[in-house]
Amino acid sequence: MSFLYSKSSEYIIRALVYLSNIDKEEYIMIKSISEHTNIPHPFLSKIFQKLAAKKWIISKKGKRGGVKLIADSSKLTLMDIIEWSDGVKDFSQCIFGDRECGDIIPKHDNSVWYPEKQSNCILYDKCNRFKAAIIDFFSNTTISEFKEHNSLFRQ
């Protein structure tokens, strides 16, 4: 899925989903998160500093320290994470490299506007429906939807 999002985004999503399954009052050690999510510890340490600055998590040093999720997982979408981590993705690019192909343009309200067909490509309509479905999925799927799916993580 690297054409849709980076490995960094994947790790961030995985870590935030893991934290969303933890008691809101409990701080979790980064080492424990790394072990349960199969995310490299050095990456987590670095990214959690940035997530704390973003105010999605809070960290606490010391014996009972660690990190915990403070963002509202029911409002934090996959698109929020991907755009924060990777920047705004260009889902309008033609898979055959034809920049004259009509682009789908997501609106601020998560609906999609299709400009008039500008391509003779036989796959134009099918590709645009696929791109719209991807945008819809990322924009309307929140971290909270993965709650209670402990089977995603090592025990």
N, C-alpha and C positions, 0 to 999 in steps of 0.2 A: 504493500500500500504506500510505498515511498513516493509515488507520484501524487498522492493526495496529501500527505503530511510527512514530516521528518521523524527520524528515530527519537529525537528530543521530545517532540510533541507526544509520541507514543508513550515514552517514559513518564512524562508529566501527567498525562491522562491516567495512566496506570497508578501512579503514586497518589493522585488526588482521589481516585476511586477507592483505593485502599484506605486512605484517611477518612473518607466519608462513611466507612463501615465501622469506625472506631468511636467509642463513647466520646462525646464532645468535650468532656471534662479531662480526658486523659491525654497526656503528652506521650508520644511514641518516639523511641530512639531511632535515629536515621539508620543505624546498622540493622535494626530489626525490620524496618521497612524494606531495606535493600534485600535482606534474606528472603522475605515473604513475597516480594514482587519480582525478584530476579533482575533488579536494576543495579548497575554498578554503584557502589557506595560513593566513590569520588564524584560521580555525576550528580547524585542526589544531594550531596553536601553543597555543591556549587549552585544547583538549580533552586534548592530550598531558600537560599539567601535572596535570590531574585523573586521567588514566590512570596516571601515575607514582605519584600519591598512593595510588591503588587497588592498586598493585603489579602491574599488568598489563604495564607497560613500564618501562624504565629510560632515563633521558636522561643525556647527557654533553655538556658544553660544550667548545668549543675547535675547533681545526682538524680533528681527526679525530672530532669529536663527532656527535651526532644522537640517534636513539632506536633501541631494539630491544625486541622482545617478550621478556618473561621469564615470562609466564604459560604454563602448560601448555595449548597449543592443543587438545590432545585432551580436555581437561576443560572448557574455556571454551565454554559453549553460547550460542546466539543469545539464549535467554531470559535468561541471566545479564546479557548486554549490554543488552538492551532494558529489563529491570527496573532495572538500575543507571542507565541514561540517562533513561528515561521514567517510572520508578516502576512499581509493579505495575499491569499492565493489567487492565481489567475486560472479559474476553471473555464474560461472562455476559449482558451487556446485549442485550435483544431488538432486532433490527434495525428493528422497527416501534415501538419505544419502550414496549412492554408490560413493565413491571417485575414483573408478576405471573407472567410466563412462567417456567417452571422453569429453574433455573440449573445449568450444569455446574460442578462443583467439583473442581479439580485437587487431588490429594493430594500429600503431600510425596515420595512415591515415584514421581511422574510418571504414576501411573495416574489414571483419572478416575472419579468417582462421579456417577451420574445420579440425582437425586431423582425421586420419583414425578411423573409428568406432572401439571402444574398449569395447563395451558393448553389451550384449544380450538383453538389456531392450527393450521392445516393444515400449516404448515412447521416446527412445533416439532421433530419428530424429525430432519428433514433439517438444520436449523440447528444443533442440538446435536451432530450427527455432524461437521459442518463445524468448529464451534468446538473440539471435541475433537481433530480432526486438526491444527488450527493449534497448539494447546497442545503436542501431541505433537511436531510438527515443530520448533518453537522450543526445546522442552525437551531434545530428543534429537539436535539437529544442532550439531556443534561446529565451531569455526574450522578445525580440522585437516582437516575433510572438503573444504575448498576449496583445500587445498594443491595445488600443481602446476598450478593453473588460471591460468596467466599470461595467457591470452587475455582475462581479465577486466580487464586493465590495459593502459594505453598503453605501448608499447615505446620 
